[in-house]
Amino acid sequence: MSESDQSARHRRRMQRKKSVVDGAIAEADRDQGLLLVLTGNGKGKSSSAFGMLARALGHGLRVGVAQFVKGRSDTGEEGFFRRQPGVTWQVLGEGFTWETQNLARDTETARRGWEQARTLLRDPDLGLVVLDELTYPLKYGWLELQTVLDDLAARPPMQHVVITGRGAPEALCAAADTVTELADLKHAFRSGIRAQPGVDW
């Protein structure tokens, strides 16, 4: 095939693609607050959520973060975002459940944490709320799923919410507008490499 034939074929293919993309864009004709779920066993769920946090700040939105399970306050993302105007950041956990080893305490911590997270979901000035690792309190039964779903549904209509964590419940995924599952193909930790600052925390 000659170079001119290849060029013409490419142009026709891109014209068809443009027609399909333009049609899909034209059909998306409304705005609303989105519920996004980032789940799966792969690395990068929280990192993706914090990327959206940076994007929201770039558009002048005020944002809120509620971190469930994690109890540390020395992560790079917290160190960066806490210094930015328009950010509310709450660390609600006491560490992973295998660290605390106390079901009653974990349940009480999660419930107290949800009360704080609920204040973010009721704040119409927040354009984006990240509920980091919320799936774990739901998976372990520390929080009532229906209560969480009701509070999410009652949030301000233009507030976006991102929920991260493995094993997102089916009902949460059904309620979400966008669900992304990150797959774990390979991880440095399994090769004996410790979590690295700037990449893992």
mmCIF file of the C-alpha atoms, coordinates in Angstrom:
data_MODEL
# 
_entry.id   MODEL 
# 
loop_
_atom_site.group_PDB 
_atom_site.id 
_atom_site.type_symbol 
_atom_site.label_atom_id 
_atom_site.label_alt_id 
_atom_site.label_comp_id 
_atom_site.label_asym_id 
_atom_site.label_entity_id 
_atom_site.label_seq_id 
_atom_site.pdbx_PDB_ins_code 
_atom_site.Cartn_x 
_atom_site.Cartn_y 
_atom_site.Cartn_z 
_atom_site.occupancy 
_atom_site.B_iso_or_equiv 
_atom_site.pdbx_formal_charge 
_atom_site.auth_seq_id 
_atom_site.auth_comp_id 
_atom_site.auth_asym_id 
_atom_site.auth_atom_id 
_atom_site.pdbx_PDB_model_num 
ATOM 1   C CA . MET A 1 1   ? 0.000   0.000  0.000  1.00 0.00 ? 1   MET A CA 1 
ATOM 2   C CA . SER A 1 2   ? 1.382   3.358  -1.006 1.00 0.00 ? 2   SER A CA 1 
ATOM 3   C CA . GLU A 1 3   ? 1.998   6.149  1.477  1.00 0.00 ? 3   GLU A CA 1 
ATOM 4   C CA . SER A 1 4   ? -0.841  8.196  0.003  1.00 0.00 ? 4   SER A CA 1 
ATOM 5   C CA . ASP A 1 5   ? -3.223  5.199  0.296  1.00 0.00 ? 5   ASP A CA 1 
ATOM 6   C CA . GLN A 1 6   ? -2.205  4.704  3.933  1.00 0.00 ? 6   GLN A CA 1 
ATOM 7   C CA . SER A 1 7   ? -2.765  8.382  4.599  1.00 0.00 ? 7   SER A CA 1 
ATOM 8   C CA . ALA A 1 8   ? -6.219  8.320  3.000  1.00 0.00 ? 8   ALA A CA 1 
ATOM 9   C CA . ARG A 1 9   ? -7.178  5.168  4.908  1.00 0.00 ? 9   ARG A CA 1 
ATOM 10  C CA . HIS A 1 10  ? -6.022  6.720  8.187  1.00 0.00 ? 10  HIS A CA 1 
ATOM 11  C CA . ARG A 1 11  ? -7.985  9.892  7.475  1.00 0.00 ? 11  ARG A CA 1 
ATOM 12  C CA . ARG A 1 12  ? -11.199 7.914  6.774  1.00 0.00 ? 12  ARG A CA 1 
ATOM 13  C CA . ARG A 1 13  ? -10.726 5.889  9.976  1.00 0.00 ? 13  ARG A CA 1 
ATOM 14  C CA . MET A 1 14  ? -10.191 9.030  12.064 1.00 0.00 ? 14  MET A CA 1 
ATOM 15  C CA . GLN A 1 15  ? -13.214 10.712 10.461 1.00 0.00 ? 15  GLN A CA 1 
ATOM 16  C CA . ARG A 1 16  ? -15.398 7.755  11.490 1.00 0.00 ? 16  ARG A CA 1 
ATOM 17  C CA . LYS A 1 17  ? -13.929 7.828  14.989 1.00 0.00 ? 17  LYS A CA 1 
ATOM 18  C CA . LYS A 1 18  ? -14.506 11.591 15.272 1.00 0.00 ? 18  LYS A CA 1 
ATOM 19  C CA . SER A 1 19  ? -18.127 11.146 14.216 1.00 0.00 ? 19  SER A CA 1 
ATOM 20  C CA . VAL A 1 20  ? -18.696 8.537  16.949 1.00 0.00 ? 20  VAL A CA 1 
ATOM 21  C CA . VAL A 1 21  ? -16.934 10.613 19.633 1.00 0.00 ? 21  VAL A CA 1 
ATOM 22  C CA . ASP A 1 22  ? -18.716 13.838 18.641 1.00 0.00 ? 22  ASP A CA 1 
ATOM 23  C CA . GLY A 1 23  ? -22.064 12.026 18.781 1.00 0.00 ? 23  GLY A CA 1 
ATOM 24  C CA . ALA A 1 24  ? -21.371 10.684 22.276 1.00 0.00 ? 24  ALA A CA 1 
ATOM 25  C CA . ILE A 1 25  ? -20.311 14.149 23.478 1.00 0.00 ? 25  ILE A CA 1 
ATOM 26  C CA . ALA A 1 26  ? -23.492 15.697 22.048 1.00 0.00 ? 26  ALA A CA 1 
ATOM 27  C CA . GLU A 1 27  ? -25.657 13.167 23.916 1.00 0.00 ? 27  GLU A CA 1 
ATOM 28  C CA . ALA A 1 28  ? -24.035 14.005 27.285 1.00 0.00 ? 28  ALA A CA 1 
ATOM 29  C CA . ASP A 1 29  ? -26.113 17.123 27.924 1.00 0.00 ? 29  ASP A CA 1 
ATOM 30  C CA . ARG A 1 30  ? -26.466 17.492 31.708 1.00 0.00 ? 30  ARG A CA 1 
ATOM 31  C CA . ASP A 1 31  ? -24.329 18.253 34.765 1.00 0.00 ? 31  ASP A CA 1 
ATOM 32  C CA . GLN A 1 32  ? -24.562 16.626 38.184 1.00 0.00 ? 32  GLN A CA 1 
ATOM 33  C CA . GLY A 1 33  ? -22.437 15.636 41.138 1.00 0.00 ? 33  GLY A CA 1 
ATOM 34  C CA . LEU A 1 34  ? -20.826 12.278 40.432 1.00 0.00 ? 34  LEU A CA 1 
ATOM 35  C CA . LEU A 1 35  ? -20.282 9.302  42.704 1.00 0.00 ? 35  LEU A CA 1 
ATOM 36  C CA . LEU A 1 36  ? -17.091 7.490  41.703 1.00 0.00 ? 36  LEU A CA 1 
ATOM 37  C CA . VAL A 1 37  ? -15.826 4.211  43.153 1.00 0.00 ? 37  VAL A CA 1 
ATOM 38  C CA . LEU A 1 38  ? -12.184 3.149  42.760 1.00 0.00 ? 38  LEU A CA 1 
ATOM 39  C CA . THR A 1 39  ? -11.833 -0.475 43.810 1.00 0.00 ? 39  THR A CA 1 
ATOM 40  C CA . GLY A 1 40  ? -9.902  -3.658 43.058 1.00 0.00 ? 40  GLY A CA 1 
ATOM 41  C CA . ASN A 1 41  ? -6.666  -5.176 44.350 1.00 0.00 ? 41  ASN A CA 1 
ATOM 42  C CA . GLY A 1 42  ? -4.333  -2.981 42.318 1.00 0.00 ? 42  GLY A CA 1 
ATOM 43  C CA . LYS A 1 43  ? -2.201  -0.131 43.610 1.00 0.00 ? 43  LYS A CA 1 
ATOM 44  C CA . GLY A 1 44  ? -3.307  3.416  42.847 1.00 0.00 ? 44  GLY A CA 1 
ATOM 45  C CA . LYS A 1 45  ? -6.884  3.796  44.110 1.00 0.00 ? 45  LYS A CA 1 
ATOM 46  C CA . SER A 1 46  ? -6.118  6.521  46.649 1.00 0.00 ? 46  SER A CA 1 
ATOM 47  C CA . SER A 1 47  ? -3.495  8.038  44.350 1.00 0.00 ? 47  SER A CA 1 
ATOM 48  C CA . SER A 1 48  ? -6.106  8.390  41.620 1.00 0.00 ? 48  SER A CA 1 
ATOM 49  C CA . ALA A 1 49  ? -8.538  10.002 44.055 1.00 0.00 ? 49  ALA A CA 1 
ATOM 50  C CA . PHE A 1 50  ? -5.899  12.495 45.150 1.00 0.00 ? 50  PHE A CA 1 
ATOM 51  C CA . GLY A 1 51  ? -5.180  13.265 41.512 1.00 0.00 ? 51  GLY A CA 1 
ATOM 52  C CA . MET A 1 52  ? -8.837  14.259 41.180 1.00 0.00 ? 52  MET A CA 1 
ATOM 53  C CA . LEU A 1 53  ? -8.416  16.328 44.353 1.00 0.00 ? 53  LEU A CA 1 
ATOM 54  C CA . ALA A 1 54  ? -5.615  18.279 42.661 1.00 0.00 ? 54  ALA A CA 1 
ATOM 55  C CA . ARG A 1 55  ? -7.751  18.677 39.544 1.00 0.00 ? 55  ARG A CA 1 
ATOM 56  C CA . ALA A 1 56  ? -10.674 20.023 41.578 1.00 0.00 ? 56  ALA A CA 1 
ATOM 57  C CA . LEU A 1 57  ? -8.424  22.534 43.334 1.00 0.00 ? 57  LEU A CA 1 
ATOM 58  C CA . GLY A 1 58  ? -7.123  23.598 39.940 1.00 0.00 ? 58  GLY A CA 1 
ATOM 59  C CA . HIS A 1 59  ? -10.705 24.483 38.998 1.00 0.00 ? 59  HIS A CA 1 
ATOM 60  C CA . GLY A 1 60  ? -11.160 26.510 42.181 1.00 0.00 ? 60  GLY A CA 1 
ATOM 61  C CA . LEU A 1 61  ? -13.343 23.980 44.026 1.00 0.00 ? 61  LEU A CA 1 
ATOM 62  C CA . ARG A 1 62  ? -13.173 23.482 47.775 1.00 0.00 ? 62  ARG A CA 1 
ATOM 63  C CA . VAL A 1 63  ? -12.511 19.873 48.725 1.00 0.00 ? 63  VAL A CA 1 
ATOM 64  C CA . GLY A 1 64  ? -12.762 17.547 51.696 1.00 0.00 ? 64  GLY A CA 1 
ATOM 65  C CA . VAL A 1 65  ? -10.965 14.302 52.551 1.00 0.00 ? 65  VAL A CA 1 
ATOM 66  C CA . ALA A 1 66  ? -11.982 11.691 55.126 1.00 0.00 ? 66  ALA A CA 1 
ATOM 67  C CA . GLN A 1 67  ? -9.501  8.848  55.526 1.00 0.00 ? 67  GLN A CA 1 
ATOM 68  C CA . PHE A 1 68  ? -10.894 5.673  57.056 1.00 0.00 ? 68  PHE A CA 1 
ATOM 69  C CA . VAL A 1 69  ? -8.650  2.895  58.397 1.00 0.00 ? 69  VAL A CA 1 
ATOM 70  C CA . LYS A 1 70  ? -5.348  4.728  57.886 1.00 0.00 ? 70  LYS A CA 1 
ATOM 71  C CA . GLY A 1 71  ? -4.140  6.234  61.133 1.00 0.00 ? 71  GLY A CA 1 
ATOM 72  C CA . ARG A 1 72  ? -0.831  7.775  60.038 1.00 0.00 ? 72  ARG A CA 1 
ATOM 73  C CA . SER A 1 73  ? -0.495  11.475 59.303 1.00 0.00 ? 73  SER A CA 1 
ATOM 74  C CA . ASP A 1 74  ? 2.890   11.509 57.569 1.00 0.00 ? 74  ASP A CA 1 
ATOM 75  C CA . THR A 1 75  ? 1.860   10.664 54.027 1.00 0.00 ? 75  THR A CA 1 
ATOM 76  C CA . GLY A 1 76  ? 3.082   12.817 51.175 1.00 0.00 ? 76  GLY A CA 1 
ATOM 77  C CA . GLU A 1 77  ? -0.417  13.612 49.955 1.00 0.00 ? 77  GLU A CA 1 
ATOM 78  C CA . GLU A 1 78  ? -1.546  14.829 53.370 1.00 0.00 ? 78  GLU A CA 1 
ATOM 79  C CA . GLY A 1 79  ? 1.633   16.849 53.793 1.00 0.00 ? 79  GLY A CA 1 
ATOM 80  C CA . PHE A 1 80  ? 0.982   18.540 50.458 1.00 0.00 ? 80  PHE A CA 1 
ATOM 81  C CA . PHE A 1 81  ? -2.777  19.005 50.478 1.00 0.00 ? 81  PHE A CA 1 
ATOM 82  C CA . ARG A 1 82  ? -3.044  20.259 54.065 1.00 0.00 ? 82  ARG A CA 1 
ATOM 83  C CA . ARG A 1 83  ? -0.958  23.268 52.977 1.00 0.00 ? 83  ARG A CA 1 
ATOM 84  C CA . GLN A 1 84  ? -3.381  24.156 50.191 1.00 0.00 ? 84  GLN A CA 1 
ATOM 85  C CA . PRO A 1 85  ? -6.223  26.624 50.763 1.00 0.00 ? 85  PRO A CA 1 
ATOM 86  C CA . GLY A 1 86  ? -9.695  25.176 50.406 1.00 0.00 ? 86  GLY A CA 1 
ATOM 87  C CA . VAL A 1 87  ? -8.819  21.714 51.757 1.00 0.00 ? 87  VAL A CA 1 
ATOM 88  C CA . THR A 1 88  ? -10.445 20.011 54.759 1.00 0.00 ? 88  THR A CA 1 
ATOM 89  C CA . TRP A 1 89  ? -8.521  16.858 55.727 1.00 0.00 ? 89  TRP A CA 1 
ATOM 90  C CA . GLN A 1 90  ? -9.644  14.362 58.370 1.00 0.00 ? 90  GLN A CA 1 
ATOM 91  C CA . VAL A 1 91  ? -7.751  11.217 59.421 1.00 0.00 ? 91  VAL A CA 1 
ATOM 92  C CA . LEU A 1 92  ? -10.451 9.069  60.992 1.00 0.00 ? 92  LEU A CA 1 
ATOM 93  C CA . GLY A 1 93  ? -8.820  5.664  61.411 1.00 0.00 ? 93  GLY A CA 1 
ATOM 94  C CA . GLU A 1 94  ? -6.459  4.121  63.933 1.00 0.00 ? 94  GLU A CA 1 
ATOM 95  C CA . GLY A 1 95  ? -4.608  1.823  61.577 1.00 0.00 ? 95  GLY A CA 1 
ATOM 96  C CA . PHE A 1 96  ? -5.407  -1.420 59.824 1.00 0.00 ? 96  PHE A CA 1 
ATOM 97  C CA . THR A 1 97  ? -7.633  -3.920 61.590 1.00 0.00 ? 97  THR A CA 1 
ATOM 98  C CA . TRP A 1 98  ? -4.772  -6.416 61.916 1.00 0.00 ? 98  TRP A CA 1 
ATOM 99  C CA . GLU A 1 99  ? -2.941  -3.751 63.929 1.00 0.00 ? 99  GLU A CA 1 
ATOM 100 C CA . THR A 1 100 ? -5.749  -2.841 66.322 1.00 0.00 ? 100 THR A CA 1 
ATOM 101 C CA . GLN A 1 101 ? -7.155  -6.419 66.652 1.00 0.00 ? 101 GLN A CA 1 
ATOM 102 C CA . ASN A 1 102 ? -10.187 -5.043 68.466 1.00 0.00 ? 102 ASN A CA 1 
ATOM 103 C CA . LEU A 1 103 ? -13.553 -5.356 66.726 1.00 0.00 ? 103 LEU A CA 1 
ATOM 104 C CA . ALA A 1 104 ? -15.522 -3.160 69.131 1.00 0.00 ? 104 ALA A CA 1 
ATOM 105 C CA . ARG A 1 105 ? -12.907 -0.426 68.967 1.00 0.00 ? 105 ARG A CA 1 
ATOM 106 C CA . ASP A 1 106 ? -12.696 -0.569 65.171 1.00 0.00 ? 106 ASP A CA 1 
ATOM 107 C CA . THR A 1 107 ? -16.486 -0.376 64.908 1.00 0.00 ? 107 THR A CA 1 
ATOM 108 C CA . GLU A 1 108 ? -16.713 2.594  67.238 1.00 0.00 ? 108 GLU A CA 1 
ATOM 109 C CA . THR A 1 109 ? -13.876 4.375  65.430 1.00 0.00 ? 109 THR A CA 1 
ATOM 110 C CA . ALA A 1 110 ? -15.606 3.849  62.076 1.00 0.00 ? 110 ALA A CA 1 
ATOM 111 C CA . ARG A 1 111 ? -18.948 5.125  63.375 1.00 0.00 ? 111 ARG A CA 1 
ATOM 112 C CA . ARG A 1 112 ? -17.380 8.225  64.898 1.00 0.00 ? 112 ARG A CA 1 
ATOM 113 C CA . GLY A 1 113 ? -15.548 8.722  61.636 1.00 0.00 ? 113 GLY A CA 1 
ATOM 114 C CA . TRP A 1 114 ? -18.738 8.494  59.621 1.00 0.00 ? 114 TRP A CA 1 
ATOM 115 C CA . GLU A 1 115 ? -20.305 11.240 61.710 1.00 0.00 ? 115 GLU A CA 1 
ATOM 116 C CA . GLN A 1 116 ? -17.408 13.487 60.690 1.00 0.00 ? 116 GLN A CA 1 
ATOM 117 C CA . ALA A 1 117 ? -17.572 12.379 57.074 1.00 0.00 ? 117 ALA A CA 1 
ATOM 118 C CA . ARG A 1 118 ? -21.286 13.144 57.065 1.00 0.00 ? 118 ARG A CA 1 
ATOM 119 C CA . THR A 1 119 ? -20.509 16.798 57.813 1.00 0.00 ? 119 THR A CA 1 
ATOM 120 C CA . LEU A 1 120 ? -18.476 16.909 54.591 1.00 0.00 ? 120 LEU A CA 1 
ATOM 121 C CA . LEU A 1 121 ? -21.341 15.365 52.631 1.00 0.00 ? 121 LEU A CA 1 
ATOM 122 C CA . ARG A 1 122 ? -23.713 18.018 54.000 1.00 0.00 ? 122 ARG A CA 1 
ATOM 123 C CA . ASP A 1 123 ? -21.486 20.971 53.094 1.00 0.00 ? 123 ASP A CA 1 
ATOM 124 C CA . PRO A 1 124 ? -22.685 22.583 49.845 1.00 0.00 ? 124 PRO A CA 1 
ATOM 125 C CA . ASP A 1 125 ? -19.449 24.565 49.609 1.00 0.00 ? 125 ASP A CA 1 
ATOM 126 C CA . LEU A 1 126 ? -17.417 21.395 49.030 1.00 0.00 ? 126 LEU A CA 1 
ATOM 127 C CA . GLY A 1 127 ? -17.223 20.521 45.353 1.00 0.00 ? 127 GLY A CA 1 
ATOM 128 C CA . LEU A 1 128 ? -15.395 17.223 45.869 1.00 0.00 ? 128 LEU A CA 1 
ATOM 129 C CA . VAL A 1 129 ? -15.241 14.820 48.810 1.00 0.00 ? 129 VAL A CA 1 
ATOM 130 C CA . VAL A 1 130 ? -12.814 11.889 48.943 1.00 0.00 ? 130 VAL A CA 1 
ATOM 131 C CA . LEU A 1 131 ? -13.829 9.042  51.267 1.00 0.00 ? 131 LEU A CA 1 
ATOM 132 C CA . ASP A 1 132 ? -10.565 7.138  51.284 1.00 0.00 ? 132 ASP A CA 1 
ATOM 133 C CA . GLU A 1 133 ? -10.748 3.413  52.110 1.00 0.00 ? 133 GLU A CA 1 
ATOM 134 C CA . LEU A 1 134 ? -14.426 3.608  53.026 1.00 0.00 ? 134 LEU A CA 1 
ATOM 135 C CA . THR A 1 135 ? -14.999 0.164  51.530 1.00 0.00 ? 135 THR A CA 1 
ATOM 136 C CA . TYR A 1 136 ? -13.269 -1.559 54.463 1.00 0.00 ? 136 TYR A CA 1 
ATOM 137 C CA . PRO A 1 137 ? -15.641 -0.365 57.214 1.00 0.00 ? 137 PRO A CA 1 
ATOM 138 C CA . LEU A 1 138 ? -18.472 -1.437 54.918 1.00 0.00 ? 138 LEU A CA 1 
ATOM 139 C CA . LYS A 1 139 ? -16.914 -4.818 54.140 1.00 0.00 ? 139 LYS A CA 1 
ATOM 140 C CA . TYR A 1 140 ? -16.285 -5.611 57.812 1.00 0.00 ? 140 TYR A CA 1 
ATOM 141 C CA . GLY A 1 141 ? -19.742 -4.431 58.883 1.00 0.00 ? 141 GLY A CA 1 
ATOM 142 C CA . TRP A 1 142 ? -18.484 -1.533 61.009 1.00 0.00 ? 142 TRP A CA 1 
ATOM 143 C CA . LEU A 1 143 ? -20.851 0.789  59.151 1.00 0.00 ? 143 LEU A CA 1 
ATOM 144 C CA . GLU A 1 144 ? -24.381 0.166  57.906 1.00 0.00 ? 144 GLU A CA 1 
ATOM 145 C CA . LEU A 1 145 ? -24.282 0.170  54.101 1.00 0.00 ? 145 LEU A CA 1 
ATOM 146 C CA . GLN A 1 146 ? -27.800 1.572  53.756 1.00 0.00 ? 146 GLN A CA 1 
ATOM 147 C CA . THR A 1 147 ? -26.982 4.495  56.061 1.00 0.00 ? 147 THR A CA 1 
ATOM 148 C CA . VAL A 1 148 ? -23.962 5.327  53.918 1.00 0.00 ? 148 VAL A CA 1 
ATOM 149 C CA . LEU A 1 149 ? -25.970 5.056  50.702 1.00 0.00 ? 149 LEU A CA 1 
ATOM 150 C CA . ASP A 1 150 ? -28.714 7.292  52.114 1.00 0.00 ? 150 ASP A CA 1 
ATOM 151 C CA . ASP A 1 151 ? -26.203 9.940  53.180 1.00 0.00 ? 151 ASP A CA 1 
ATOM 152 C CA . LEU A 1 152 ? -24.534 9.826  49.765 1.00 0.00 ? 152 LEU A CA 1 
ATOM 153 C CA . ALA A 1 153 ? -27.882 10.234 48.024 1.00 0.00 ? 153 ALA A CA 1 
ATOM 154 C CA . ALA A 1 154 ? -28.786 13.215 50.245 1.00 0.00 ? 154 ALA A CA 1 
ATOM 155 C CA . ARG A 1 155 ? -25.606 15.193 49.513 1.00 0.00 ? 155 ARG A CA 1 
ATOM 156 C CA . PRO A 1 156 ? -25.729 18.519 47.628 1.00 0.00 ? 156 PRO A CA 1 
ATOM 157 C CA . PRO A 1 157 ? -26.646 17.892 43.973 1.00 0.00 ? 157 PRO A CA 1 
ATOM 158 C CA . MET A 1 158 ? -23.384 19.192 42.476 1.00 0.00 ? 158 MET A CA 1 
ATOM 159 C CA . GLN A 1 159 ? -21.033 17.622 45.018 1.00 0.00 ? 159 GLN A CA 1 
ATOM 160 C CA . HIS A 1 160 ? -18.727 14.945 43.604 1.00 0.00 ? 160 HIS A CA 1 
ATOM 161 C CA . VAL A 1 161 ? -17.685 12.034 45.835 1.00 0.00 ? 161 VAL A CA 1 
ATOM 162 C CA . VAL A 1 162 ? -14.842 9.566  45.299 1.00 0.00 ? 162 VAL A CA 1 
ATOM 163 C CA . ILE A 1 163 ? -14.760 6.354  47.357 1.00 0.00 ? 163 ILE A CA 1 
ATOM 164 C CA . THR A 1 164 ? -11.685 4.130  47.410 1.00 0.00 ? 164 THR A CA 1 
ATOM 165 C CA . GLY A 1 165 ? -10.840 0.675  48.711 1.00 0.00 ? 165 GLY A CA 1 
ATOM 166 C CA . ARG A 1 166 ? -10.846 -3.000 47.845 1.00 0.00 ? 166 ARG A CA 1 
ATOM 167 C CA . GLY A 1 167 ? -13.986 -5.098 47.739 1.00 0.00 ? 167 GLY A CA 1 
ATOM 168 C CA . ALA A 1 168 ? -16.520 -2.336 47.124 1.00 0.00 ? 168 ALA A CA 1 
ATOM 169 C CA . PRO A 1 169 ? -20.006 -3.693 47.938 1.00 0.00 ? 169 PRO A CA 1 
ATOM 170 C CA . GLU A 1 170 ? -22.227 -4.465 44.980 1.00 0.00 ? 170 GLU A CA 1 
ATOM 171 C CA . ALA A 1 171 ? -24.911 -2.019 46.134 1.00 0.00 ? 171 ALA A CA 1 
ATOM 172 C CA . LEU A 1 172 ? -22.340 0.791  46.336 1.00 0.00 ? 172 LEU A CA 1 
ATOM 173 C CA . CYS A 1 173 ? -21.129 0.051  42.810 1.00 0.00 ? 173 CYS A CA 1 
ATOM 174 C CA . ALA A 1 174 ? -24.740 -0.005 41.598 1.00 0.00 ? 174 ALA A CA 1 
ATOM 175 C CA . ALA A 1 175 ? -25.347 3.440  43.113 1.00 0.00 ? 175 ALA A CA 1 
ATOM 176 C CA . ALA A 1 176 ? -22.160 4.893  41.608 1.00 0.00 ? 176 ALA A CA 1 
ATOM 177 C CA . ASP A 1 177 ? -21.974 6.795  38.331 1.00 0.00 ? 177 ASP A CA 1 
ATOM 178 C CA . THR A 1 178 ? -18.459 5.554  37.565 1.00 0.00 ? 178 THR A CA 1 
ATOM 179 C CA . VAL A 1 179 ? -16.742 2.427  38.879 1.00 0.00 ? 179 VAL A CA 1 
ATOM 180 C CA . THR A 1 180 ? -13.113 1.608  38.130 1.00 0.00 ? 180 THR A CA 1 
ATOM 181 C CA . GLU A 1 181 ? -11.468 -1.656 39.155 1.00 0.00 ? 181 GLU A CA 1 
ATOM 182 C CA . LEU A 1 182 ? -7.682  -1.533 39.399 1.00 0.00 ? 182 LEU A CA 1 
ATOM 183 C CA . ALA A 1 183 ? -6.009  -4.878 38.763 1.00 0.00 ? 183 ALA A CA 1 
ATOM 184 C CA . ASP A 1 184 ? -2.911  -6.134 40.569 1.00 0.00 ? 184 ASP A CA 1 
ATOM 185 C CA . LEU A 1 185 ? -0.527  -7.585 37.974 1.00 0.00 ? 185 LEU A CA 1 
ATOM 186 C CA . LYS A 1 186 ? 2.752   -7.094 39.823 1.00 0.00 ? 186 LYS A CA 1 
ATOM 187 C CA . HIS A 1 187 ? 3.848   -5.322 43.015 1.00 0.00 ? 187 HIS A CA 1 
ATOM 188 C CA . ALA A 1 188 ? 7.325   -4.439 44.305 1.00 0.00 ? 188 ALA A CA 1 
ATOM 189 C CA . PHE A 1 189 ? 6.385   -5.353 47.878 1.00 0.00 ? 189 PHE A CA 1 
ATOM 190 C CA . ARG A 1 190 ? 6.160   -9.029 46.933 1.00 0.00 ? 190 ARG A CA 1 
ATOM 191 C CA . SER A 1 191 ? 9.797   -8.813 45.828 1.00 0.00 ? 191 SER A CA 1 
ATOM 192 C CA . GLY A 1 192 ? 10.833  -7.661 49.299 1.00 0.00 ? 192 GLY A CA 1 
ATOM 193 C CA . ILE A 1 193 ? 10.896  -3.931 48.541 1.00 0.00 ? 193 ILE A CA 1 
ATOM 194 C CA . ARG A 1 194 ? 9.560   -1.726 51.314 1.00 0.00 ? 194 ARG A CA 1 
ATOM 195 C CA . ALA A 1 195 ? 6.906   0.941  50.682 1.00 0.00 ? 195 ALA A CA 1 
ATOM 196 C CA . GLN A 1 196 ? 8.708   3.952  49.283 1.00 0.00 ? 196 GLN A CA 1 
ATOM 197 C CA . PRO A 1 197 ? 8.024   7.588  50.260 1.00 0.00 ? 197 PRO A CA 1 
ATOM 198 C CA . GLY A 1 198 ? 6.800   9.617  47.318 1.00 0.00 ? 198 GLY A CA 1 
ATOM 199 C CA . VAL A 1 199 ? 5.418   6.537  45.580 1.00 0.00 ? 199 VAL A CA 1 
ATOM 200 C CA . ASP A 1 200 ? 3.600   4.416  48.172 1.00 0.00 ? 200 ASP A CA 1 
ATOM 201 C CA . TRP A 1 201 ? 2.961   6.965  50.937 1.00 0.00 ? 201 TRP A CA 1 
# 
